[in-house]
Amino acid sequence: QRLPNDVLSGLQVMSCFGHDVSLEILVHVRDVCSNSDIVAGLDLATKELLIKKADTRDRSVYRFVHDMVQNTVYQGIEQQERVHMLKEIADTLIARTHEGRRDAILFIIVDLINRVSPRNTPV
């Protein structure tokens, strides 16, 4: 069964962050890859049992149910598209993160940038 494009797009953006990502971060990058309703797509992926949503007192987190699911989604993104997506996510986080939250999100941004460095992209 093929996933709808908005669900697949949401999973692809989510996979760029690794095993899990907070709802706060996803809201910042909701427009990446023309996916303005990323949360609705991820809620559908939750119903398909590909990811789980965990709510704690101070935040909500989406998690892949297994590392293999995350890896399959991430590796399924064509290399050039993946590099573009990682850059777009990093640029969006830099632009949309307000000054008081930059420190908390800095490590996420650095990780994204490191994955598009020349040593991590095939020649």
C-alpha positions in Angstrom: 0.0 0.0 0.0 1.4 3.4 -1.0 1.3 6.3 1.4 -0.3 9.6 0.4 2.2 12.2 -0.7 1.6 14.5 2.4 2.2 11.5 4.7 5.3 10.5 2.9 6.6 14.1 2.8 6.0 14.5 6.6 7.8 11.2 7.3 10.7 12.3 5.1 11.1 15.6 6.9 10.8 13.8 10.2 13.5 11.2 9.2 16.0 14.0 8.7 16.0 14.6 12.4 16.7 11.0 13.3 14.6 8.7 15.5 12.4 11.4 17.0 11.5 15.1 16.7 9.5 17.5 18.8 6.3 19.0 17.6 7.8 22.4 18.3 10.6 21.8 15.7 8.1 20.3 13.2 6.0 23.5 13.4 9.0 25.6 12.5 9.7 23.5 9.4 6.1 22.8 8.3 6.7 24.6 5.0 9.7 22.5 4.0 9.0 20.6 0.7 5.7 22.3 0.3 4.1 20.5 3.3 2.2 23.1 5.2 0.2 20.5 7.1 2.9 18.2 8.3 1.2 17.4 11.5 -1.9 16.1 9.8 0.3 13.8 7.7 2.2 12.6 10.7 -1.1 11.9 12.6 -2.1 9.7 9.7 1.3 7.9 9.8 0.6 7.3 13.5 -2.7 5.6 12.6 -0.6 3.4 10.1 1.6 2.5 13.1 4.8 3.9 11.5 5.4 6.5 14.2 4.1 7.2 17.7 3.3 10.5 19.3 4.3 10.9 22.9 3.0 13.8 25.0 4.8 14.9 28.1 4.1 17.8 30.4 6.0 20.4 28.4 6.2 19.0 24.8 4.9 16.5 22.2 7.3 14.2 20.4 6.9 12.1 17.3 9.0 8.9 17.3 9.5 6.3 14.6 8.3 2.9 15.9 11.7 1.3 14.9 15.0 2.6 13.7 14.6 0.6 10.5 11.5 2.6 9.6 13.4 5.8 10.0 16.3 4.5 8.1 14.1 3.2 5.2 12.3 6.5 4.9 15.6 8.5 5.1 17.5 6.3 2.6 14.4 6.4 0.3 15.0 10.1 -0.3 17.1 10.6 -3.5 20.6 12.0 -2.6 20.2 15.4 -4.2 16.7 15.8 -2.8 18.0 14.8 0.7 20.8 17.4 0.6 18.3 20.1 -0.5 15.9 19.0 2.2 18.6 19.1 4.9 19.7 22.6 3.8 16.2 23.9 3.6 15.4 22.5 7.1 18.6 24.1 8.6 17.9 27.4 6.9 14.3 27.4 8.1 15.3 26.7 11.6 17.9 29.4 11.6 15.4 31.9 10.3 12.4 31.0 12.4 14.0 30.2 15.8 13.7 33.2 18.1 16.7 34.3 20.1 15.7 32.8 23.4 15.5 29.3 21.9 18.5 29.3 19.6 20.8 27.5 22.1 18.4 24.6 22.4 18.1 24.2 18.7 21.7 24.9 17.8 22.8 21.3 18.0 20.0 20.2 15.7 21.0 22.8 13.2 24.7 21.8 13.4 23.8 18.2 12.9 21.8 19.0 9.8 24.6 21.1 8.4 27.2 18.4 9.1 25.2 15.9 7.1 25.3 18.1 4.0 29.0 18.8 4.2 31.2 17.7 1.3 32.6 14.7 3.3 29.1 13.3 3.8 27.9 13.7 0.2 29.0 11.3 -2.5 31.0 12.7 -5.4 
